[in-house]
C-alpha cells in the first residue's frame, strides 16, 4: 500500500513539474527569436505592389530583392510597400531578404505570375452618383386633386370634432 502511494505521489509530482516547465520552455524559444517577416501577396504580376511586413526587429529593417528597389521599414513601423519591376519574368521566383539593423535576417520567396497584357483593356468609366432629388419632397412630386381633397376633409373633420368636444366639456363644467 505504501509503494502505491509513493508511486502515485511521484507520478503526480513529475506531471506537475513537466506541466509547469513546458510553458517556460515554449516562452524561452519564442522570445529568443522575435523577428518575423512576410510578403503579401506571395504571388503577384509584374508592376504590382507588395506589402512588406517586419515585426520584432527593435530597429529599422532593410528589405532587398532583385525584383524591386531596396526599401527600409522604419523602427516604429511594421510595413512598407514596394512596386515590383515591370520587366520581372513571368513564373520566376525571387528571394526577398529582410535584414534587421539589430542583427538577424530572413528570406521569403516572391513569385511573379501572369504578365502584362499586350493590349490592356481600359478601365470602365467611373460611376457618377447624382445624389438625391431634393426640393420636390416625397409626396408632392405631382398634385393628385382627389387625395388632396380627402386629406383636407379629414383634417377639417378632426378639427371640427375637437372643437365640438372642447365646447361640450366646457358646457358640462359650468353647470
ZIQUI-V983836 format. One record per residue. N is the residue number from 0. RES is the residue in one small letter. PSI is psi in degrees with one decimal (* if undefined). Layout:
N;RES;PSI
N;RES;PSI
This chain:
0;x;-40.0
1;x;-36.9
2;x;-38.9
3;x;-43.0
4;x;-41.8
5;x;-43.5
6;x;-41.3
7;x;-42.1
8;x;-40.8
9;x;-43.4
10;x;-41.4
11;x;-43.3
12;x;-38.6
13;x;-44.6
14;x;-40.5
15;x;-45.0
16;x;-41.9
17;x;-41.0
18;x;-29.8
19;x;-29.5
20;x;-28.9
21;x;-47.9
22;x;-35.4
23;x;-38.4
24;x;-40.8
25;x;-42.3
26;x;-39.1
27;x;-39.3
28;x;-40.7
29;x;-38.5
30;x;-18.1
31;x;-17.1
32;x;75.8
33;x;-7.0
34;x;111.1
35;x;141.3
36;x;158.6
37;x;156.8
38;x;128.5
39;x;127.9
40;x;163.1
41;x;-16.2
42;x;127.2
43;x;154.2
44;x;155.3
45;x;136.3
46;x;-4.8
47;x;171.6
48;x;136.1
49;x;148.1
50;x;125.6
51;x;128.3
52;x;131.3
53;x;130.0
54;x;148.4
55;x;15.9
56;x;-44.6
57;x;-4.5
58;x;-163.2
59;x;155.5
60;x;129.0
61;x;129.4
62;x;125.1
63;x;151.1
64;x;161.2
65;x;0.4
66;x;-5.8
67;x;164.5
68;x;154.6
69;x;134.9
70;x;142.4
71;x;126.9
72;x;118.1
73;x;162.3
74;x;-45.4
75;x;13.7
76;x;156.9
77;x;-22.3
78;x;159.8
79;x;163.3
80;x;136.9
81;x;146.0
82;x;125.1
83;x;138.4
84;x;143.8
85;x;-21.0
86;x;17.6
87;x;141.7
88;x;135.6
89;x;137.1
90;x;-5.6
91;x;150.2
92;x;120.3
93;x;144.6
94;x;134.9
95;x;119.3
96;x;124.0
97;x;123.4
98;x;120.4
99;x;136.9
100;x;-20.2
101;x;1.1
102;x;144.7
103;x;148.1
104;x;155.9
105;x;154.7
106;x;135.9
107;x;145.8
108;x;144.4
109;x;123.3
110;x;134.7
111;x;119.6
112;x;161.0
113;x;-155.7
114;x;-178.9
115;x;131.1
116;x;146.2
117;x;-47.5
118;x;86.6
119;x;142.9
120;x;130.1
121;x;148.9
122;x;152.3
123;x;152.4
124;x;150.8
125;x;146.5
126;x;126.2
127;x;127.7
128;x;125.1
129;x;-1.8
130;x;-163.1
131;x;146.7
132;x;93.4
133;x;161.7
134;x;-25.7
135;x;-33.7
136;x;158.7
137;x;-28.4
138;x;1.5
139;x;26.6
140;x;-36.8
141;x;152.6
142;x;128.9
143;x;97.7
144;x;-42.2
145;x;-39.8
146;x;-40.5
147;x;-40.8
148;x;-44.7
149;x;-42.3
150;x;-42.8
151;x;-38.8
152;x;-40.3
153;x;-42.1
154;x;-44.7
155;x;-43.4
156;x;-40.9
157;x;-44.5
158;x;-41.3
159;x;-43.1
160;x;-39.5
161;x;-41.6
162;x;-45.8
163;x;-41.4
164;x;-40.5
165;x;-41.2
166;x;-37.6
167;x;-41.1
168;x;-37.6
169;x;-37.1
170;x;-34.9
171;x;-34.7
172;x;-27.6
173;x;-17.6
174;x;*
